[in-house]
Structures are given as structure tokens and as C-alpha cells.
């Protein structure tokens, strides 16, 4: 039933945004009454539909805005917030500023239905916007710079944006991280042969790698399957920050997972990442995710390896 409510919510929410907002620049929707001279911005990413991956996509944007002297107030009440991610990547805190009630508020498209009555002036970010050409963390930064008419061409903070950890893991060497859980759009997995993930792990284990299964305690309690190829079960035993550090360690060779937050962490850690792509409802969205979203943090453009793609993708994404 939760899945049905979620789909209905998304349909209504998307219709409202399409009716009330104009697609100003790639990934940005706005109205005409926005003061582009203001350098005080509120980011409200507190809605339950804002996932960890969404927070990662915003990190580069926040960095670019701070470097261009914007004052930011960020509302994020999650257990593992964008503040935690920013600290792990850049080794410093996000400077917090208390904005006035008339400041421009930035929200993600998925939260508009819930947030629309709270603020006077809203700018909407839509990471599913197919006008985007290029990795979304870079495109969104350039779109904001263009929106505020700043003559800066932002390329990437790739050299800084990393979870690479030069220490060894306490769990040994030649490690493969295995994650087969979804917390966003998880209904799509029912259309997939999820055993493909298991088969890849079995293949890697036969090559001498040690398989570590990760997930939450809730994931484990709802999963009654057996995984004989798993050497160490850490589900529910390590926190998100510890998992990120583990993936980034020298001991981890790669990650086997879905297109999810762990995929992005793995790619941002410069690890080989075998991914079972969940697909999307439309072909244009499938192309968008393959070409602009899933590869966002693959700075080498060769660490992302799909275990299965839907038929008839153009050659550049195979």
C-alpha cells in the first residue's frame, strides 16, 4: 500500500510542478518573480523523499555557491545529513547562515507538494530533468551560476570530491562489498532478475575475493534468503559513515549493488562498481540516468560496469 501512495504522490507532485513552474535551465524550475541579486539562499532538503543520493548530488553545488560568496541556510533533519557528507568529503563544516523570511528557497522537485505552502519564493531542482546533458552534479552547478548571471564556468571538484581512504580495513584485503537493497523506487526490483547480483558475487568469490554483505538491520530482518557466498555479514552492524570509510579503504577492490547511494559512494571512492540497473518507466529517463545520473561520480568514466542493461540502448551507453 505504501508503494501505491508513493506513486500517487509523485504523479500529483510532478503535475503541480509542471503546471506552476517553468524549466529555466537544465535541472532548474522557477517562476518569474525571483530576485537573482540576492545572495542568501535557503536549501530545504528535509522531506522524506530526499534520499542520500540526492544529498550527494548537491554537495558540489553548495561548494560552488560558497566559493561565490553566497550565504546558505540548510534545513536537513535526517540522521545522516548533508552536513555529515560535506564534512567527510571536504574535511570542514558548511558555514550556516540564518536567512530572512523573504530569501529564495531551494527544494527538490519530489518535496514540492509537501513544501509548497511554507515558502513565498521557491526554486525547484529536478534531477530527472532530461534537458540535462552531462553529469548532473556539474550541470546543476553551472545552471545555478547561469541563473544568477555569474560569469563562471564550473567544471568539477572531482579532485577534491572523494571518499578515498588510504588506510587498510580491519576485515582483511581483496574485499568486495555486496549490497542488494533499495530504499528508493524499490518496487522496480520486482521487474528484475535480482539473482544477477548473487551470480556476480559468486564469480568474484571464485576468483579469490572476500565478499562482505552490507545493509541495515531492517534490511536483514526482512530478508530470509541465504547467501552462501558471503564471507562476512555486516548488515546492521556498521553505521553509514563507517560503511563509507570501508568502501573508500585500500582493502576494498569493488562493489556489487543496484544504482543507489552505495553505487555513488563506490564511484566517488574510485572503485570498480558492478551495477544492476533498475531501469525507469520511460526510455528518455533510462537514457538520462545512464548518461547523466549514474555516472555522476565516475571521474575515470570506466569504473561503472552494468551487469545488465535494457535492450536497445544506444552504443555509447553499452
N, C-alpha and C positions, 0 to 999 in steps of 0.2 A: 504493500500500500504506500509506503514511503516513496518508492520509486515513481509511482503514478503521480503523487502530489508534486514531486520534484520536477517531473516532465511538464505538468500543467503550469507550474510556477514559471518555468523557463520560457514556455510559449507566450504566456501573458506578458512577462517581463520584456522579452525581446520585441514584441509588438509595440509596447509602450515606448520603448527607446526609439524604435524606427519611426514612430508617428511624431514624437516630440523633439527629436534631435536631428541635426544634420551631420553627415560624415565630413568633417572639416579637413582632416588629414589622415593618412593611414593610422589606424588603431585609435583615432580620437573622434568623439562625437560631442558637439557643443551646440549652444544657441547663440544668437547674435548679441546678447546683452552682456557679454563678458568683458571685463576690464583687463586688457592684456598688459597694461602698465603696472599692475600690481605684482609685487614680488613676495607676497605672503600667500602660501598655499596650505590647505588642509587636505591630507590624504586620509580618508576614512576607509579602512580595509578591515573593519571589524565584523563584517557579515559572515555567516556560517558558510556561504558559498565561495568565499575567498580561500583557496587552498594554498598549501605550502609552495606549490609550483608557481602560483600567481605572485606570491611574495618574492620569489626568486627573480621573476621577470622584471620586477620593479626596482631591484637593487641598483642596476646601472643608471636608471633614470634618476633616482634620488641622488646618487653621486654627482651626476652631471648638473643637476639643479643646484646643489650645494656649491659646486665649483663656480657656478654663475651667480652666486650671491642671493639665491632665493632663501627665504626663511620658511621652514617647514614645521607644521604640526601634524603628527602622525597618530591616528587613533587605531590601535591594534591590541585587542584584549585576549588574543589567543595564548595558549600555554607556551607555544614555541613561536615567537613573533618575528616580525621583520627586523626588530632590534637585535634579536639573537643572531639572525643570519648575517646582518650587516657587520656585527662585531666579529663573527667568525671569519668573514671574508677580508675585511679591511683592518681588523685589529683596533677599531675605535668605535665610539658610540655615535649615533646620529644626533646632531645638535637639535634639541627640541625648542620650538618657539610657540608661544601662545598667541594664536591669531584672533582677530576680532570677528564678530558675527557676520560681517559682510565679505569675508575673504572667500576666494574661489575654492570650492570643494571638489576634490577629485575622487571618484569612486569607480569601481569596476562594474561593467555592464550587468553582471549577474546579481548585483545588490540593489539595482535601481528601484524595483518595485517596493522594496522594504524601506529605502532611504529617501525616496523622492519628496516626502513632506517635511523632512528635517532641515533642509537647507534651501537658501534662496537661489544661489548660483552654483550650478553643477557642471562639471566637465566629466564625460564618461570615457573610460578606457575599455576597448573591446579587443581582447587578444585573438578573437576569432575572425576579425575583420579581414576579408580576402583582398582588400586593396593593398595590403602589406606585401612588399617584395623585399625579402631579406630577413635576417634573424631578428625576431621581434624585440629583443632587449636593446638592440641597436636602433631599429626603426622607431620605437617609441621615444627614445631619447631625441632623435633628430626631429620627430614630429612635434615634440614639446618645444624644442629650440625654434623651429619654424613658426609654431603657433604664437610664441611670444616675440617673434620677429628678431631673434638673436642670430647674428651672422656667424654662426659656429657650425662646422661640420663635424659632428661627433662620429667617430668610427668604433672604438671599442676600448674597454678597460680590461681586455682579455688577459693581459699580463698580470694584472692585479686580481682579477676576479677568479679565484681558485680556492678549492678546498684541499689542495695538495698538502699532505702531511709527510714530512721526511723521516718520521720515526717508524719503527717496526711495531707490528701488532703483537699483543700478548698471546694471540691464538695461533702463532706459527707463521709459516711462509706459504707462498703459492696458493693464496686464498681466492675463492670465488664466492661472491655474495649472491645469494639466491633470494628473491622476493617475488611472491606470486599473489599479492593482494592489491586491491584497489579501493580507494575511499572516495573517488570522484568518477562518475559515469560507470560505476562497476557493473551495471546491467548489461553493458556491451560484452562483457566476458562470456556471457551465455551464448554468444554467436561465434565463439572461437573454439578451436581445439587447444585447450589450455595445457594439454599434455605435452605440447611442443616445448614449453619451458622445462619440464621434467626431463625430456629427452636430451635437451642441450646440456643440462647438468650431468646427466649420466655419461654423456660423451666426454665432458671435461674431467669428470672423476676418473674415467678410464685412462685419461692422459696423465694422471698423477696429481691433479689439483684437489684441494680440500674444499668441500662445499659447506658454507655457513648459511643457515636459513634465518632470515630476519623478518620481523613483523611485530605487531603489537600483541599484548596478552589477549585482547579481544579477538584479533585475527586467529590466534591459536585455539581459543576456546570454541570458535565456530567452525574450525577446520578439523574434520575427522579422518582426513586422508593420511596415508602412510608415505613417508619419503625415505626409502631405504638408502638412497644415495647421499643423504645428508650426514655430514661428519659431526657437525656441532649445531644445536638448535638454540639460537639466541632470542627467539620470539618472546617478547615481554620482559626480557632481561636487561636490555640496554636502552637508554633514552635516545631521543633523536640526535642530540648533539654528539653523543658517543658513537652513534651509527655513522654520522657524517665524518667524524675523525677516523673511524675504522676504514671506511671506503677510501679515504684520502691517503691512508698509510702505504708505505712501501711494500707491505706484505700482500696487499690485495692486487691481483692481476686484472680482474674484471668483474662485471656484474651481469646477472641474468634476471630480467624483470619485464614489466609492462612499460608502456610510455607513461611514466608517472614521475613524482618528485624524486624518487631514488634514481631514476634514469638521469634526471638533470644533475643531481649531485655527483653521480658517477662521471658524467661527461665533463663537469666542471672540475673534477679531480683528475682529468686526463686518463681515464681508464677505458679499456675496451668494454663496450656495453652492448650486450645482446638483448634485443627488444622484441617482444611480441606486441605488435601494433594493434590497438583495439579498433581502429577504423573510425569513421564518422558517418553521419547519416547521408551526407551528400558528397559527390565526387570533388567538388570545389573545396569543401572543408578537409577532405582527405589530403588533397594536394597541398593545401595551406599548412596543415600540420606536418606533413613530410618535409616540405621545402623551407618552412619559416619558424615552426614552433619546436618540434622535437630536437632539431639540431642546434638550438639556440646557443648552447654552451659547448658545442663540439668545435673547439678552436682549431683542431687539426683537420676537421672535415673527413676523418677516416675512422674515428673510434665508434661511431654509431653503426651497428650491424643489425639489420632486421632479420628476424627468424622466419617471418612470413609477411608478405605484402599482398594486398588485394590485387586482383587481376587488372590488367590494362593500365598500370601506371606508366607514365611516360619514361623514356630511358634514363633521364637524369636522376630519377629517384629510386632506381632499382640497384 
